[in-house]
Amino acid sequence: MALPAGKRNQRITFQQRASGSDALGQEAVNWADLATQPTVWAMAKPVRGSEYFAAGQMQARADVVFNIRYRADVTELLRVLWNGEPYEITSPPIDINGARVDMELMCSKGVGDGR
């Protein structure tokens, strides 16, 4: 059974890596919105947040699960923008019940900043 549309009340945007270079001609990490339907409705469920000490400073991480309608073009190579913040998709998207109706995206924000 599909998640009711009213539960998906958050807008997220999918982005993919775009090739580019900086002023010195070195490869730079750039992100661009997907060409086809980059913004969709999602249900966002914060799972946990944590802080830890690494690389000589305090690091923070927040994990969120996004539930969206099934899309074959969404993979862990993309990232999600939610409320202007980048989230890395940390595992292959989960096709709920194998029905190709709904899917879940396990995402993290923090140390990698969606990279």
Steps between C-alpha positions, in 0.01 A plus 500: 500500500637841402569776750219760490604809302422730794782341703753622243510864605867589444664608173836342416721550195726237345842606381774321310871570469588734218849519356678829537827662589613781726701813412823296503363240259469230766194279515237646733199331657188662359139390528211562260129423527385189313377586152171312539268585791769598751258610775248261656279471809639285781430395855805581712564296813803608706655182640786619718767759549842461652813692583847357522860615515708435186782672315565724797153652511140430586298345213122475474284265297124478445326202339165533323281251310309647206195315363413587138310347211708237320748631241735278303744788442581561868823334617753544779714706258260792540451732794189658651447868578250549783433842650808626314729242664681219309446139610706208372303190399689243707364172361320372192136621500256251652201395288240450772334157465658462154186656351665796322251736664691657791868516584711604797827689487740473794686832515758677716605859546817608668859402443468432124255789443317295236812431299 
